[in-house]
Structures are given as structure tokens and as C-alpha cells.
Amino acid sequence: MKILFFSDIHGSPGSLKLLDRHIQEIQPEQLVLLGDALYHGPRNALPADYSTPDTASWLNARAGQIIAVRGNCDTEVDQMVLCLPIMADYSMLLDSAGHRFFLTHGHHWNPEKLPPLPAGSVFCYGHTHIPKLERTEQGIFLFNPGSVTIPKGGFKASFGV
């Protein structure tokens, strides 16, 4: 099962247009949005192409394919314009091979404050805008796809599969 993870759009439809090219190439069965869909937040620069209506339109067109969790910049007002639920602080996903994915944004649960997960689980989060893939001593995989819009730490815009 191919799952495409992305995070921290912050209202940039241009980033989603670029992501679309990869979605067409990869053909994932599932899209996972790890929060911060529409609003850029007080600590981030306004994306040059900032457009919440266009970003919402892109997300709504794919609502049936997206599992989303709430980021620290997502609010109930955002939910009013989105057709997919985005207000859960976390979600769980089991793929066809039985792998357990804990999905969250990273502002409540994070690598320093992990939920109780069995070894072999994948803890998926965004929030930092920095891609990461590592395994803890407890056998939990930490996975952050980075940010499709406002990458940090010298990284380029990114997503994960």
C-alpha cells in the first residue's frame, strides 16, 4: 500500500500543484495530511501565493482520499470550509500489511512525548518543517515528511511515501 504523507501547507496552493505532479507519478492509495492546512501561523512568513480558498478547493477535491489531523494552526473556522475532517489531534492507520501508523501534527504528541505504542509502530508527525526518519531504542519509527510549503533547517520542500 502506497501512502503519501504531507504536512504544513499553510495556505499555499502552489505547493499543492507541485505535490500533484508527484501524486500523479506515485499513485498512492492514501493521502495523509499531518496538519496546518490553511493558515500560515504567526511565526511563519506569509507564503507568496497564499490563498485559503484555493488550498481548501484542492483539499476538498481529494477529501475521500485524505486522512487529516489538526495542526496547531488549524481551527474550527478552517473546518467550516473543508469537506474532510481535520479537527482530530491524532488518528491511527493500519496498512494492508498490518503496520501501525500513529498520525499527529507534533505539537501535542512528539518525539520527546510519544504516546504508548508497540515496537514496530510508525509515529508520523509534522510541525517542525524538518524531515526525519529514525528508529528509537524502543523500536518505534519516527517519521516527519517535512513541509511542502515552508521548509526549515536548510531543507527543501518535501513530502514522504
N, C-alpha and C positions, 0 to 999 in steps of 0.2 A: 504494500500500500504506500503510495507516494503522498506525503503530507508537506505542504508548503507553509512555512511559518514566516510571519512578518509582523513588524511592530513599529510603533511610533511614527505614524503617518503625519500627524499634526496638521491636517487640513491641506495637504499638498496633492492635488490631482495629477500633477506632472509626474510625481514619484510613482503613482499607481499606473500611469500609462507605461512607464518603463517596466514596472513589475509585470504588466500584462504580457509583454513580449516573452518573459521567462515562463509565465504560466502557460502560454500557448506552446512553448517548446517542451516544457517538462510534463504537462498534462497531469497535474496532481488530482487525486481523488478527493482531497480535503484541503481547505484553506483554513489556517488558524491565525487570527489576529490577536496579538498579545497586548492590546490596549493602546490608548492615546490616538484615537481616530481623527477627531475633528479640530480640537483646539490646540494651539501651539504652546500654551502654557506661559507663565510669567518669566521663566528662566531661559526660554528659547527665543531665538530671533524669529520674526515672522517669515515663514517661507515666501520666496519671491512670487510664487503662483498660488498663494493662499486662497482657497475657495471652499468653504464648508459645503455649499450646495453641490458643487461638482464632485467633491470627495464622497458625500453622502450618496449621490447618484450612482457612483461606481460601486460602492459597498452594497447598496440596495439591489443593484442588478445581479449581484452574486450572493444574495442573502441565503439562499438554500445550500450553498456550498461552504459557507463560513461559520466556524465556531469562533466566538469572540469573548474576551474577558475585559473587565473595566480597568482602565488605566487611571492614574492619578489626575489626569486632565479631562477624563470623561465624566459627564454629568447627566442628570435626568433630562435636561433640556436637549442634549445630544440624542438621547434615546427617542425623543419625540419626532425626530426627522429620519430615524433609521428603522428599517424593517426587520433587522436582525437584533436579537437580544445582546446587549453589551454591558449590562449592569452587574453581572456576577463577578465577585472578587477572584474566583477561581473556577476551573472546570476540570474534569477528568476525561481522558480519551484513551480508549483501548484500540490498538490497531488490529488488523486481521491476524497478526502473528502473536497477539496477546501481550504486546509491550504496553506498559502503563505510562501515560504522559500526564503530568500534573501541569496545568496551564494557568498562569497567573501573570500579572504585569510586573511585579517585583517590588512594589512599594510597601506591601504588607508582608508577604512571604518572599524570601530572597535567599541567596546562598549562605548568608550569615544566620538566617532564621528559617530553616527548612521545616516543612510540615512532616509529620510521620509518614515515611514512605519506605517500602521494602527495597532491598538491594535490586538493582537492575532497572529501577524506575528512572524516568527522564523528567527532570524538573525544568520546565520551559518558562522563560520569563523575558521581559523586555526591560524598559525603564532606564537602563544605563546608557543605551545607544551604542554599546560596545559589544561586538560579537564575542562569544565564548563557547567553548566546548571542552569540558574536562570531567574527570571521574573523581568522586570523593573517596576517602578511605572506606566509607560505608558502602561503596558500590553504587552510588546514585550518580547519574549523569547530569551535569549542569549544562544547560543549553540556552544561549541567548543569540537570536538571529541578528542582533544589531538594530539599526534603524534604517528604514527605506528613505527617510527624508532629512534628518538632522544627525548624521553620524558624528560620533565624538571619539576622542583618543587617537586621532590621526587615521582612523579607518575610513573606508569608502562606504557609501550607502550599500546596505546588504539585506539579505533575507536568508532563510535556511530551508533545506529539504531533508 
